[in-house]
Amino acid sequence: MLFEYTRRRGVRSPVTDAATFRVDRLKKTATRGSQAMDLSHLIDTSYNYHSARELRWHLADRFGMAPEAVALREHA
C-alpha cells in the first residue's frame, strides 16, 4: 500500500539530539478504480518521527500490515 505524507518540522530529540519531523498530512494514494483518501485523522500527528523508516513501521503496525507492504512517498 502506498502512502504519501507531508512533513512538518519537529523538535530535536532529547535522547539522540537528532532532528525529527511530524506528519502534517497522510494520504493513501489513488489506485485503479479508487480515489486518494486522507488518513491524517487515523494517526497521531503530534508524534516526532526520527526517520521515514520509523514512520513506515508505525503505519504497518497501525494498519495491521507487514512493514514490507508499506511504501512511502514524501509530498514535496
ZIDASUL-V512536 format. One record per helix or strand of 3 or more residues. SS is the DSSP state (h for helix, s for strand). FROM is the first residue (numbers start at 1). TO is the last residue. If there is no record, write none. Layout:
BEGIN
ss | from | to
SS | FROM | TO
SS | FROM | TO
END
This chain:
BEGIN
ss | from | to
s | 2 | 12
s | 19 | 28
h | 40 | 42
h | 52 | 62
h | 67 | 69
s | 71 | 74
END
